Amino acid sequence: MTTEPVPERSLSVLAAACRAAGFDPAGAVPVRLAENEVWRLPGRVVVRIVRPGQEVSAAREIRVAHWLAGHGVPAVRPLAVPQPVDALGHPATFWEQLPPHTRGTTEDVVGLLKQLHALPVPDGIGLAPLDPFVRLPERIDTGGGLSADDRDWLRGRLAELRERWAGLPPGLPHCVIHGDAWIGNVARTPRAVLLDFERVSVGPPEWDLVGTAAKIGTTGTVTAAEYEAFCGAYGVDVMEWGGYGVLAAVRELRMVGAAVGYAARWPSWRGRAQYRVDCLRGRVGPRPWNWPPIL
């Protein structure tokens, strides 16, 4: 649950979303207030409010959720109401609240990825090819507290990685991927349940695997034993693929960009965002680094 103060604008958008869908916002509790906002309402309802201009993406998330349900993949389910709705220019969607749960494990992540990656690529739900750099330019340009030099360095790093991504060697066949697969997007209820379909797309399954693999070196939050079990369950060690270094570098840049974007809204995060930039620029010391999650 977020501990940041709730802006009046967020309360107004939430009230508009609830009115449009026929819910009462009284008693709403903020769960996450970042680029996207998540609220819990009485009656086991969760509201997800996204950035203006994301109507197509919000509608696609609903279609993805129904598609996953049709294939028996354990995932959070949307409520049976017309959605998304417009809330003062913000698309909003409504979801079933999960029962009491904890964050998932690397074992949970790989189990869900195996199910997801085995599904046929669907027609008619609007899945696009993976864009691993989505939102990064905006976050770099508008992130809170960065010096001009740091912004220029991050732009250069982004350009470098775009070029290297274009030259990736062949890998596993492309399939439906989650796009942001890590333990923070899995809940254990006690069964593992997949969350957050904003980045679901069609692309290299290695992108979903690198989310766990990179944390060994980047943050040290995955142990060697956990990663060995992860690889054994999936049947592939993405670190052995020739394109791993590029994917891991892009994932690191995305983690920095997420913190920089968060700091644009919450100044209390500027120190932690700057720390991530300093790590990437070699000012702090060797990996792994202590990067608290943005939750």
C-alpha positions as CSV (number, residue, x, y, z in Angstrom):
1,M,0.0,0.0,0.0
2,T,1.3,3.5,-0.9
3,T,2.4,5.8,2.0
4,E,2.5,8.9,-0.2
5,P,-0.1,11.7,0.3
6,V,-3.0,11.5,-2.1
7,P,-3.3,14.5,-4.4
8,E,-6.7,16.0,-4.9
9,R,-6.5,15.4,-8.6
10,S,-6.2,11.6,-7.9
11,L,-9.3,11.7,-5.7
12,S,-11.2,13.6,-8.4
13,V,-10.3,11.1,-11.1
14,L,-11.2,8.2,-8.9
15,A,-14.6,9.7,-8.1
16,A,-15.2,10.2,-11.8
17,A,-14.2,6.6,-12.6
18,C,-16.5,5.2,-10.0
19,R,-19.5,7.4,-11.1
20,A,-19.0,6.2,-14.7
21,A,-19.0,2.5,-13.7
22,G,-21.7,2.7,-11.0
23,F,-19.5,2.3,-7.9
24,D,-19.2,4.3,-4.7
25,P,-15.7,5.7,-4.1
26,A,-16.4,6.1,-0.3
27,G,-13.8,4.2,1.7
28,A,-11.4,3.8,-1.2
29,V,-7.8,2.9,-0.2
30,P,-4.8,3.7,-2.4
31,V,-2.7,0.7,-3.2
32,R,-0.3,2.3,-5.7
33,L,0.0,5.9,-6.9
34,A,2.6,6.0,-9.7
35,E,2.2,6.6,-13.4
36,N,-0.8,4.3,-13.1
37,E,-2.9,4.4,-10.0
38,V,-4.5,1.4,-8.2
39,W,-7.3,1.7,-5.6
40,R,-9.2,-0.8,-3.5
41,L,-12.9,-0.2,-3.0
42,P,-15.2,-1.8,-0.4
43,G,-16.9,-4.8,-1.9
44,R,-13.7,-6.4,-3.2
45,V,-13.3,-4.1,-6.2
46,V,-10.0,-2.8,-7.5
47,V,-9.8,0.2,-9.7
48,R,-6.9,0.7,-12.1
49,I,-6.5,4.3,-13.5
50,V,-3.9,4.9,-16.3
51,R,-2.4,7.8,-18.1
52,P,-4.5,9.9,-20.5
53,G,-4.2,8.7,-24.1
54,Q,-4.0,5.0,-23.0
55,E,-7.6,4.0,-24.0
56,V,-6.4,1.4,-26.5
57,S,-4.0,-0.1,-24.0
58,A,-6.6,-0.3,-21.3
59,A,-9.2,-1.9,-23.5
60,R,-6.5,-4.4,-24.6
61,E,-5.8,-5.3,-21.0
62,I,-9.4,-6.3,-20.6
63,R,-9.3,-8.5,-23.7
64,V,-6.1,-10.1,-22.6
65,A,-7.6,-10.9,-19.2
66,H,-10.6,-12.6,-20.8
67,W,-8.3,-14.5,-23.2
68,L,-6.2,-15.8,-20.3
69,A,-9.4,-16.8,-18.5
70,G,-10.5,-18.7,-21.6
71,H,-7.2,-20.7,-21.5
72,G,-7.3,-21.4,-17.8
73,V,-4.3,-19.3,-16.9
74,P,-4.5,-18.1,-13.2
75,A,-4.7,-14.3,-13.6
76,V,-6.6,-11.4,-12.0
77,R,-10.1,-11.1,-13.6
78,P,-11.9,-8.0,-14.8
79,L,-15.4,-7.2,-13.4
80,A,-18.4,-7.8,-15.7
81,V,-19.0,-4.1,-16.3
82,P,-18.6,-2.0,-19.5
83,Q,-15.0,-0.9,-19.5
84,P,-12.7,0.9,-19.7
85,V,-14.5,4.1,-18.6
86,D,-13.3,7.7,-19.0
87,A,-12.4,9.5,-15.8
88,L,-11.5,13.1,-16.6
89,G,-9.5,11.9,-19.5
90,H,-8.0,8.9,-17.7
91,P,-9.0,5.4,-18.8
92,A,-10.1,3.3,-15.8
93,T,-10.7,-0.4,-15.5
94,F,-12.3,-2.5,-12.7
95,W,-11.0,-5.8,-11.4
96,E,-11.9,-8.5,-8.8
97,Q,-9.9,-8.0,-5.6
98,L,-7.8,-11.0,-4.9
99,P,-8.2,-12.9,-1.6
100,P,-5.4,-12.3,1.0
101,H,-2.1,-12.9,-0.7
102,T,1.6,-12.5,-0.6
103,R,4.0,-11.6,-3.4
104,G,4.9,-14.5,-5.7
105,T,8.2,-16.3,-5.9
106,T,10.6,-17.0,-8.8
107,E,9.1,-20.5,-8.9
108,D,5.6,-18.9,-9.3
109,V,6.9,-16.6,-12.1
110,V,8.4,-19.4,-14.1
111,G,5.3,-21.6,-13.7
112,L,3.0,-18.9,-15.1
113,L,5.5,-18.0,-17.9
114,K,5.5,-21.6,-19.1
115,Q,1.7,-21.6,-19.3
116,L,1.7,-18.2,-21.1
117,H,4.4,-18.9,-23.6
118,A,2.8,-22.2,-24.6
119,L,-0.4,-20.5,-25.8
120,P,-1.0,-19.8,-29.5
121,V,-0.8,-16.2,-30.5
122,P,-4.4,-15.0,-30.6
123,D,-6.2,-13.0,-33.3
124,G,-8.5,-10.2,-32.5
125,I,-7.2,-8.9,-29.2
126,G,-4.8,-6.3,-30.6
127,L,-1.5,-7.6,-29.4
128,A,1.4,-5.6,-30.8
129,P,5.1,-6.5,-31.2
130,L,7.2,-5.9,-28.0
131,D,8.6,-2.5,-27.6
132,P,11.3,-2.9,-24.9
133,F,11.9,0.9,-24.9
134,V,8.3,2.1,-24.4
135,R,8.0,5.2,-22.1
136,L,11.8,5.4,-21.6
137,P,12.4,8.5,-23.6
138,E,9.6,10.4,-21.8
139,R,10.8,9.2,-18.4
140,I,14.4,10.4,-19.2
141,D,13.2,13.7,-20.5
142,T,10.8,14.5,-17.6
143,G,12.1,12.5,-14.7
144,G,12.5,14.4,-11.4
145,G,15.8,15.8,-10.1
146,L,18.2,14.8,-12.9
147,S,21.0,17.0,-14.1
148,A,21.3,17.9,-17.8
149,D,24.5,15.7,-17.9
150,D,22.7,12.7,-16.5
151,R,19.8,13.1,-18.9
152,D,22.2,13.3,-21.8
153,W,24.0,10.2,-20.6
154,L,20.8,8.3,-20.3
155,R,19.7,9.4,-23.8
156,G,23.0,8.2,-25.2
157,R,22.6,4.8,-23.3
158,L,19.1,4.5,-24.7
159,A,20.3,5.1,-28.3
160,E,23.2,2.6,-27.9
161,L,20.8,-0.1,-26.6
162,R,18.3,0.5,-29.4
163,E,21.1,-0.1,-31.9
164,R,22.3,-3.2,-30.1
165,W,18.7,-4.6,-29.8
166,A,18.3,-4.3,-33.6
167,G,21.3,-6.7,-34.0
168,L,20.1,-9.4,-31.5
169,P,21.0,-13.0,-32.6
170,P,18.3,-15.5,-33.3
171,G,16.6,-17.0,-30.2
172,L,13.5,-18.8,-29.2
173,P,10.4,-18.5,-31.3
174,H,8.4,-15.4,-30.6
175,C,5.2,-15.9,-28.6
176,V,2.8,-14.1,-26.3
177,I,4.9,-12.6,-23.5
178,H,4.0,-10.8,-20.3
179,G,6.5,-8.0,-20.9
180,D,7.1,-7.2,-17.2
181,A,7.5,-10.6,-15.6
182,W,8.9,-10.4,-12.1
183,I,7.7,-11.4,-8.6
184,G,6.0,-8.1,-8.1
185,N,3.5,-9.0,-10.9
186,V,2.6,-12.3,-9.4
187,A,0.4,-12.8,-6.3
188,R,0.1,-16.0,-4.2
189,T,-3.4,-16.6,-3.0
190,P,-2.2,-19.5,-2.2
191,R,-2.1,-20.4,-5.9
192,A,0.1,-18.1,-8.1
193,V,-1.9,-15.5,-10.0
194,L,-0.6,-13.3,-12.8
195,L,-1.1,-9.5,-12.6
196,D,-0.7,-6.4,-14.8
197,F,-1.3,-6.9,-18.5
198,E,-0.2,-3.5,-19.7
199,R,2.9,-4.8,-21.5
200,V,1.5,-8.1,-22.8
201,S,2.7,-8.3,-26.4
202,V,4.3,-10.7,-29.0
203,G,8.0,-11.0,-28.8
204,P,11.0,-13.0,-27.7
205,P,10.3,-15.2,-24.6
206,E,13.8,-14.3,-23.5
207,W,12.5,-10.9,-22.5
208,D,10.3,-12.5,-19.9
209,L,13.1,-14.7,-18.6
210,V,15.6,-11.9,-18.3
211,G,13.5,-10.2,-15.6
212,T,14.6,-12.9,-13.2
213,A,18.0,-13.6,-14.5
214,A,19.2,-9.9,-14.4
215,K,18.4,-9.6,-10.8
216,I,21.2,-12.0,-9.9
217,G,23.8,-9.4,-11.1
218,T,21.9,-6.1,-10.8
219,T,20.3,-6.2,-7.4
220,G,21.3,-9.6,-5.9
221,T,17.7,-10.3,-5.0
222,V,17.6,-13.7,-6.8
223,T,20.0,-16.3,-5.4
224,A,22.0,-18.8,-7.5
225,A,19.9,-21.6,-6.2
226,E,16.6,-19.8,-7.0
227,Y,17.9,-19.1,-10.5
228,E,19.0,-22.7,-11.1
229,A,15.6,-23.9,-10.1
230,F,14.0,-21.3,-12.4
231,C,16.1,-22.5,-15.4
232,G,15.4,-26.1,-14.6
233,A,11.6,-25.5,-14.5
234,Y,11.6,-23.5,-17.8
235,G,14.2,-25.7,-19.6
236,V,16.3,-22.7,-20.8
237,D,19.0,-20.6,-19.2
238,V,18.7,-17.2,-20.9
239,M,22.2,-16.3,-19.7
240,E,23.6,-18.7,-22.2
241,W,22.0,-16.9,-25.1
242,G,24.2,-14.5,-27.1
243,G,21.7,-11.7,-26.7
244,Y,21.5,-11.9,-22.9
245,G,23.8,-9.0,-22.2
246,V,21.7,-6.6,-24.4
247,L,18.4,-7.7,-22.7
248,A,19.9,-7.4,-19.2
249,A,21.2,-3.9,-20.0
250,V,17.8,-2.8,-21.3
251,R,16.1,-4.2,-18.2
252,E,18.6,-2.3,-16.0
253,L,17.8,0.9,-18.0
254,R,14.1,0.3,-17.6
255,M,14.5,-0.1,-13.8
256,V,16.4,3.2,-13.7
257,G,13.7,4.8,-15.9
258,A,11.0,3.6,-13.6
259,A,12.6,5.2,-10.6
260,V,13.2,8.5,-12.5
261,G,9.6,8.6,-13.6
262,Y,8.4,7.9,-10.1
263,A,10.6,10.7,-8.8
264,A,8.9,13.1,-11.2
265,R,5.7,12.7,-9.2
266,W,7.1,12.0,-5.7
267,P,10.1,14.1,-4.9
268,S,10.8,11.9,-1.9
269,W,12.1,9.3,-4.4
270,R,14.6,11.6,-6.0
271,G,17.5,10.3,-3.9
272,R,16.8,6.7,-4.8
273,A,16.3,7.5,-8.5
274,Q,19.7,9.4,-8.5
275,Y,21.3,6.4,-6.8
276,R,20.2,4.1,-9.6
277,V,21.6,6.5,-12.2
278,D,24.8,6.8,-10.3
279,C,25.1,3.0,-10.2
280,L,24.6,2.7,-13.9
281,R,27.2,5.4,-14.6
282,G,29.8,3.7,-12.5
283,R,29.9,6.2,-9.6
284,V,28.9,3.8,-6.8
285,G,30.7,0.5,-7.2
286,P,30.2,-2.9,-8.8
287,R,27.0,-4.9,-9.0
288,P,24.9,-6.0,-7.2
289,W,23.3,-2.8,-6.1
290,N,20.7,-2.1,-3.4
291,W,17.6,-1.0,-5.5
292,P,14.4,-1.1,-3.4
293,P,11.4,-2.0,-5.5
294,I,8.9,0.7,-6.5
295,L,5.8,-0.5,-4.8
